Amino acid sequence: MLPQTPSPVSASPPLHPPERVKRGRNLIFLKDVAALGLTAFGGPQAHMAMMLRLLVDKRRYLTAPDLLELTALCQILPGPTSTQTITAIGFRLGGPNLAYLTLLVWMLPAVSFMTAAGLTISYLDKDLVARLVQFVQPVAIGFVAYSAYKISEKVIHTKTSVGIMVVSALLVYRFQLPWLMPILLLAGGSLTTFRYRKMPREQTIPLQIEWSNFLLWLGVFVSAALLGSYTKLLPVRLFENFYRNGSLVFGGGQVLAPLFYTEFVEFKHYLTNKEFLSGLGLVQAMPGPNFSFASYIGALAMRQTGSGMSGQLLGAMVGAAGIFMPGTLLIFFLIRFWDQLKRYRVIKASLEGINAVSAGLVCAATFLLYHPLPETPVNLSLIVATFLLLLWERVPSYIIVGAALLAGVIF
């Protein structure tokens, strides 16, 4: 009698319960990121408000001070602040693999929308688009106001913090300069650094800095410039253009507009003034990162090659890769040793000032975003209603944004 052959063993061993839990949490996190990518209107400040509500208050992936700390860290770096922040959260929760997936899920809706706009811009009715999103902006301001209130409540605990927050808000409101934000963050941190003796001592370990991502960022920067100059291929030159802008711009998507206009409209003539302004208006009405504007410009720039829709799709992908890659590589470089660095009492003391400046920036953003709006009872009512609904904590963010879009369709 032949011995019984053992039953075939599964190729992958069963997951241990903690790993199953971790994988399930990561999937829930990616679903939350997708919801934000589809509903986070209004730029970085509104994005942070929605992250605060969903990722901090509801899911508790991190605390409010942690979110402010990461946002401040990203504001000091060049690149898209909200994209770097949510990527850094993914890195903390699940390492590089989850961070890359987070980046992809977060940027995909906006990049897809703006790519489609680049392919069909000649057929879109700009006035109709403006009417459809007319109620989204006041709702976004309500989110920013809620964020300012909640952040101030959670991180402002001393008279020094109050003073730093108020001064920062006034300066940003008065002088709307992109380089002012990183300077204020560094100055605020410096002011509270001198209180480091009041901080409890923690066991510190020597800094272990991994330079690979920084060297990769620098290598791509130099290689793209050399390849673009040598090959003269338009996709390569586009990648270099967007990578250079993504590496050098501070202050978010609003700062990109004048840079892109000068380079791609006035100097290189890749698109017309009307096409540029139409795309700029569209990206303000889209959810997700404003840096997705690069995919729109990339799609239009490739028209001159005569390669049709496939060439334009390549241009959109090159634009998205070039604009998002540098900020991602830089935050990956810094986030790996940030937790070690902030164990030092001097760094920990500086976080009080950095968080206070961050709160001041959000307070200033509330008023800066409100001023361009027509001062109508409807807009003011929408801001107040959004703020109160968020305080009530019973209505999901995407329902509020969806209702604003539906109102635009009806009215």
C-alpha positions as CSV (number, residue, x, y, z in Angstrom):
1,M,0.0,0.0,0.0
2,L,1.5,3.3,-1.1
3,P,2.0,5.9,1.6
4,Q,-0.4,8.8,1.5
5,T,1.0,11.9,-0.1
6,P,0.6,14.9,2.0
7,S,-1.8,17.5,1.0
8,P,-0.3,20.4,-1.0
9,V,0.9,23.3,1.1
10,S,-0.2,26.8,0.2
11,A,2.5,28.8,-1.4
12,S,2.2,31.6,1.1
13,P,2.1,30.8,4.9
14,P,-0.9,32.0,6.8
15,L,-0.7,35.5,8.2
16,H,-0.2,35.9,11.9
17,P,-3.1,37.7,13.5
18,P,-1.1,41.0,14.2
19,E,0.0,41.1,10.5
20,R,-3.6,40.5,9.4
21,V,-4.7,43.4,11.6
22,K,-2.0,45.6,10.3
23,R,-2.8,44.8,6.6
24,G,-6.5,45.5,7.3
25,R,-5.7,48.8,8.9
26,N,-3.5,49.8,5.9
27,L,-6.4,49.0,3.5
28,I,-8.7,51.1,5.6
29,F,-6.2,53.9,5.6
30,L,-5.9,53.7,1.8
31,K,-9.7,53.8,1.5
32,D,-9.6,57.0,3.7
33,V,-6.9,58.5,1.5
34,A,-9.0,57.7,-1.6
35,A,-12.0,59.5,0.0
36,L,-9.8,62.5,0.7
37,G,-8.4,62.5,-2.9
38,L,-12.0,62.7,-4.2
39,T,-13.4,65.2,-1.8
40,A,-10.5,67.4,-0.5
41,F,-11.2,70.7,-2.2
42,G,-9.7,74.1,-1.4
43,G,-5.9,73.7,-1.4
44,P,-3.5,72.7,1.4
45,Q,-5.2,74.4,4.3
46,A,-8.6,72.8,3.5
47,H,-6.8,69.5,2.9
48,M,-5.3,69.7,6.4
49,A,-8.7,70.4,7.9
50,M,-10.1,67.3,6.3
51,M,-7.1,65.2,7.4
52,L,-7.6,66.5,10.9
53,R,-11.2,65.5,10.9
54,L,-10.8,62.1,9.3
55,L,-7.3,60.8,10.1
56,V,-7.0,62.4,13.5
57,D,-10.4,62.8,15.1
58,K,-12.2,59.9,13.6
59,R,-9.5,57.2,12.8
60,R,-6.8,58.3,15.3
61,Y,-3.9,57.3,13.0
62,L,-2.0,60.2,14.7
63,T,-2.5,63.1,17.0
64,A,-3.2,66.7,16.1
65,P,0.2,67.9,17.3
66,D,1.8,65.1,15.1
67,L,-0.2,66.3,12.1
68,L,0.9,69.9,12.7
69,E,4.5,68.8,13.2
70,L,4.5,66.8,9.9
71,T,2.8,69.7,8.0
72,A,5.4,72.2,9.4
73,L,8.2,69.9,8.4
74,C,6.8,69.7,4.8
75,Q,6.3,73.4,4.6
76,I,10.0,73.9,5.3
77,L,10.8,71.7,2.3
78,P,10.0,72.5,-1.4
79,G,7.2,70.6,-3.0
80,P,3.4,70.0,-2.5
81,T,2.8,70.3,1.2
82,S,-0.4,68.3,1.6
83,T,0.9,65.6,-0.7
84,Q,4.1,65.3,1.4
85,T,2.1,65.3,4.6
86,I,-0.2,62.5,3.7
87,T,2.7,60.5,2.2
88,A,4.6,61.0,5.5
89,I,1.6,59.7,7.4
90,G,1.5,56.6,5.2
91,F,5.3,56.1,5.8
92,R,4.8,56.3,9.6
93,L,1.9,53.8,9.5
94,G,3.3,51.2,7.1
95,G,6.8,52.2,5.9
96,P,7.9,53.0,2.3
97,N,5.5,50.5,0.5
98,L,2.4,52.1,2.1
99,A,3.8,55.6,1.6
100,Y,4.1,55.0,-2.2
101,L,0.6,53.6,-2.4
102,T,-0.7,56.5,-0.4
103,L,1.0,58.9,-2.8
104,L,-0.5,57.1,-5.8
105,V,-4.1,56.9,-4.3
106,W,-4.0,60.5,-3.2
107,M,-2.8,62.1,-6.5
108,L,-4.6,59.8,-9.0
109,P,-8.0,61.4,-9.0
110,A,-6.7,65.0,-9.5
111,V,-4.1,63.9,-12.1
112,S,-6.8,61.9,-13.9
113,F,-9.2,64.8,-13.9
114,M,-6.6,67.3,-15.1
115,T,-5.3,64.9,-17.8
116,A,-8.9,64.6,-19.1
117,A,-9.2,68.3,-19.1
118,G,-5.9,68.7,-21.1
119,L,-7.3,66.2,-23.7
120,T,-10.7,67.9,-23.9
121,I,-10.1,71.6,-23.0
122,S,-11.3,72.8,-26.4
123,Y,-14.7,71.3,-25.8
124,L,-15.4,72.3,-22.2
125,D,-17.8,75.1,-21.4
126,K,-15.8,77.2,-18.9
127,D,-18.9,79.1,-17.6
128,L,-20.7,75.9,-16.9
129,V,-17.8,74.5,-14.9
130,A,-17.6,77.7,-12.9
131,R,-21.4,77.5,-12.1
132,L,-21.1,73.8,-11.1
133,V,-18.4,74.6,-8.4
134,Q,-19.7,77.9,-7.2
135,F,-20.6,76.6,-3.8
136,V,-17.5,74.5,-3.2
137,Q,-15.2,77.5,-2.3
138,P,-17.3,78.7,0.7
139,V,-17.6,75.2,1.9
140,A,-13.8,74.8,1.7
141,I,-13.4,78.0,3.7
142,G,-15.6,76.5,6.4
143,F,-13.3,73.5,6.5
144,V,-10.3,75.8,7.0
145,A,-12.1,77.8,9.7
146,Y,-12.8,74.5,11.5
147,S,-9.2,73.4,11.2
148,A,-8.0,76.7,12.7
149,Y,-10.4,76.3,15.6
150,K,-9.5,72.7,16.3
151,I,-5.7,73.1,15.9
152,S,-5.6,76.2,18.2
153,E,-7.6,74.3,20.8
154,K,-5.2,71.4,20.8
155,V,-1.7,73.0,20.5
156,I,-2.0,76.5,22.0
157,H,-1.4,76.2,25.7
158,T,0.9,79.1,26.7
159,K,1.0,82.9,26.3
160,T,4.1,82.5,24.2
161,S,2.2,80.2,21.8
162,V,-0.7,82.7,21.6
163,G,1.7,85.5,20.8
164,I,3.5,83.6,18.1
165,M,0.3,82.4,16.6
166,V,-1.2,85.9,16.4
167,V,2.0,87.6,15.0
168,S,2.4,84.8,12.4
169,A,-1.2,85.1,11.3
170,L,-0.9,88.9,10.9
171,L,2.3,88.8,9.0
172,V,1.1,86.1,6.6
173,Y,-2.2,88.0,6.1
174,R,-0.3,91.3,5.4
175,F,2.6,89.9,3.3
176,Q,1.5,87.1,1.1
177,L,5.0,85.9,0.1
178,P,5.8,82.2,-0.4
179,W,9.2,82.4,1.2
180,L,7.8,84.0,4.4
181,M,6.2,80.7,5.6
182,P,9.4,78.6,6.0
183,I,11.1,81.7,7.6
184,L,8.3,82.1,10.1
185,L,8.3,78.4,11.0
186,L,12.1,78.5,11.6
187,A,11.7,81.8,13.6
188,G,8.9,80.4,15.7
189,G,10.8,77.3,16.5
190,S,13.9,79.3,17.4
191,L,11.9,81.5,19.9
192,T,10.8,78.5,22.0
193,T,14.1,76.6,21.7
194,F,15.4,78.6,24.7
195,R,12.9,76.8,26.9
196,Y,14.5,73.4,26.3
197,R,15.6,73.1,30.0
198,K,11.9,72.7,30.9
199,M,11.6,69.7,28.7
200,P,12.0,66.2,30.3
201,R,15.1,64.4,29.3
202,E,14.8,61.4,26.9
203,Q,17.3,58.8,26.0
204,T,18.9,60.0,22.8
205,I,20.7,57.9,20.3
206,P,23.2,59.0,17.7
207,L,21.5,60.2,14.5
208,Q,21.5,57.6,11.7
209,I,21.0,59.5,8.5
210,E,20.3,57.5,5.3
211,W,21.4,59.7,2.4
212,S,20.1,57.5,-0.4
213,N,16.9,59.5,-1.1
214,F,18.7,62.8,-1.0
215,L,21.4,61.5,-3.4
216,L,18.6,60.1,-5.6
217,W,16.9,63.5,-5.6
218,L,20.1,65.2,-6.6
219,G,21.1,62.5,-9.1
220,V,17.7,62.8,-10.9
221,F,18.0,66.6,-10.9
222,V,21.4,66.6,-12.6
223,S,20.7,63.6,-14.9
224,A,17.4,65.1,-16.2
225,A,19.1,68.4,-17.0
226,L,21.9,66.7,-18.9
227,L,19.6,64.3,-20.8
228,G,17.2,67.1,-21.7
229,S,20.1,69.2,-23.0
230,Y,21.7,66.3,-24.9
231,T,18.7,64.4,-26.4
232,K,16.4,67.4,-27.1
233,L,13.4,65.0,-26.7
234,L,10.3,66.9,-25.6
235,P,9.2,64.3,-22.9
236,V,12.6,64.4,-21.3
237,R,12.7,68.2,-21.4
238,L,9.2,68.3,-19.9
239,F,10.3,66.0,-17.1
240,E,13.3,68.2,-16.4
241,N,11.2,71.3,-16.4
242,F,8.6,70.0,-13.9
243,Y,11.2,68.2,-11.7
244,R,13.2,71.5,-11.5
245,N,10.0,73.5,-10.5
246,G,9.0,70.8,-8.0
247,S,12.5,71.0,-6.4
248,L,12.7,74.7,-6.1
249,V,9.1,75.9,-5.3
250,F,8.0,76.8,-1.8
251,G,4.4,77.7,-0.8
252,G,2.3,75.2,-2.6
253,G,0.3,75.1,-5.8
254,Q,-0.5,78.8,-5.9
255,V,3.2,79.6,-6.3
256,L,3.4,77.3,-9.3
257,A,1.0,79.4,-11.4
258,P,3.3,82.4,-12.1
259,L,6.3,80.1,-12.7
260,F,4.4,77.8,-15.1
261,Y,2.9,80.8,-16.9
262,T,6.3,82.4,-17.5
263,E,8.0,79.2,-18.6
264,F,5.3,77.4,-20.6
265,V,3.2,80.2,-22.0
266,E,5.4,83.3,-22.4
267,F,8.7,81.6,-23.1
268,K,8.1,78.2,-24.7
269,H,4.5,78.8,-26.1
270,Y,3.4,75.2,-25.3
271,L,-0.2,76.5,-24.6
272,T,-2.1,79.8,-25.0
273,N,-2.9,82.3,-22.4
274,K,-6.6,81.3,-22.6
275,E,-5.8,77.6,-22.2
276,F,-3.5,78.3,-19.2
277,L,-6.2,80.4,-17.4
278,S,-8.9,77.8,-18.1
279,G,-6.7,75.0,-16.7
280,L,-5.8,77.2,-13.7
281,G,-9.5,77.7,-13.0
282,L,-10.2,74.0,-13.3
283,V,-7.5,72.9,-11.0
284,Q,-8.9,75.2,-8.3
285,A,-12.2,73.4,-8.6
286,M,-10.7,69.9,-8.5
287,P,-10.2,67.9,-5.3
288,G,-6.7,66.8,-4.3
289,P,-3.3,68.5,-4.9
290,N,-3.1,71.6,-7.1
291,F,0.3,70.3,-8.4
292,S,-1.8,68.1,-10.7
293,F,-1.9,71.2,-12.9
294,A,1.4,69.8,-14.3
295,S,-0.4,66.9,-16.0
296,Y,-2.7,69.4,-17.8
297,I,0.2,71.4,-19.1
298,G,2.2,68.2,-20.0
299,A,-0.8,66.9,-22.1
300,L,-1.1,70.2,-24.0
301,A,2.6,70.6,-24.5
302,M,2.9,67.3,-26.4
303,R,0.4,68.4,-29.1
304,Q,3.3,69.8,-31.1
305,T,4.9,66.4,-31.5
306,G,1.9,65.2,-33.6
307,S,1.8,61.9,-31.7
308,G,-1.9,62.2,-31.0
309,M,-3.7,61.2,-27.8
310,S,-1.0,58.7,-26.8
311,G,1.6,61.4,-26.9
312,Q,-0.6,63.7,-24.8
313,L,-1.1,60.9,-22.2
314,L,2.7,60.5,-22.1
315,G,3.1,64.2,-21.5
316,A,0.5,64.1,-18.7
317,M,2.3,61.2,-17.0
318,V,5.7,62.9,-17.4
319,G,4.3,66.1,-15.9
320,A,2.8,64.3,-12.9
321,A,6.0,62.3,-12.3
322,G,8.3,65.3,-12.6
323,I,6.3,67.6,-10.3
324,F,5.6,65.1,-7.5
325,M,8.8,63.1,-7.4
326,P,11.2,65.7,-5.9
327,G,9.0,66.5,-2.9
328,T,8.4,62.8,-2.2
329,L,12.1,62.0,-2.3
330,L,13.0,64.8,0.1
331,I,10.3,63.9,2.6
332,F,11.4,60.3,2.5
333,F,14.9,61.5,3.3
334,L,13.9,63.6,6.3
335,I,11.2,61.5,7.8
336,R,13.5,58.6,8.4
337,F,15.5,60.3,11.0
338,W,13.0,63.0,12.2
339,D,11.8,60.8,15.1
340,Q,15.4,60.4,16.3
341,L,16.1,64.1,15.9
342,K,13.1,65.3,17.9
343,R,14.2,63.4,21.0
344,Y,16.7,66.1,21.6
345,R,15.3,68.7,24.1
346,V,16.3,71.6,21.9
347,I,14.3,70.2,19.0
348,K,11.4,69.2,21.2
349,A,11.2,72.7,22.7
350,S,11.2,74.2,19.2
351,L,8.0,72.3,18.3
352,E,5.9,74.5,20.5
353,G,6.8,77.5,18.3
354,I,6.6,75.6,15.1
355,N,3.1,74.4,16.0
356,A,2.0,77.9,17.0
357,V,3.2,79.3,13.7
358,S,1.3,76.5,11.8
359,A,-1.9,77.4,13.7
360,G,-1.3,81.1,12.8
361,L,-0.9,80.1,9.1
362,V,-4.2,78.3,9.1
363,C,-6.0,81.2,10.8
364,A,-4.6,83.6,8.2
365,A,-5.7,81.3,5.4
366,T,-9.3,81.5,6.6
367,F,-9.4,85.2,5.9
368,L,-7.2,85.2,2.8
369,L,-9.5,82.6,1.2
370,Y,-12.6,84.5,2.2
371,H,-11.7,87.9,0.7
372,P,-11.9,86.9,-3.1
373,L,-15.5,85.5,-2.5
374,P,-18.4,87.7,-3.3
375,E,-19.8,89.0,0.0
376,T,-23.3,87.4,-0.3
377,P,-25.5,86.0,2.4
378,V,-25.4,82.6,0.7
379,N,-21.6,82.4,0.8
380,L,-21.4,83.5,4.5
381,S,-24.2,81.1,5.4
382,L,-22.4,78.2,3.7
383,I,-19.2,79.0,5.6
384,V,-21.0,79.1,9.0
385,A,-23.2,76.0,8.2
386,T,-20.1,74.0,7.2
387,F,-18.3,75.0,10.4
388,L,-21.2,74.0,12.6
389,L,-21.7,70.7,10.8
390,L,-18.1,69.9,11.3
391,L,-18.3,70.7,15.0
392,W,-21.4,68.5,15.2
393,E,-19.2,65.6,14.0
394,R,-22.2,63.6,12.6
395,V,-21.9,64.5,8.9
396,P,-19.0,63.0,6.8
397,S,-16.8,65.5,5.0
398,Y,-17.6,64.0,1.6
399,I,-21.4,64.5,2.2
400,I,-20.9,68.2,2.8
401,V,-18.7,68.6,-0.4
402,G,-21.1,66.5,-2.4
403,A,-24.0,68.6,-1.3
404,A,-22.2,71.7,-2.5
405,L,-21.6,70.2,-5.9
406,L,-25.2,69.1,-6.2
407,A,-26.4,72.6,-5.3
408,G,-24.2,73.9,-8.2
409,V,-25.9,71.4,-10.5
410,I,-29.4,72.4,-9.3
411,F,-28.9,76.2,-9.2
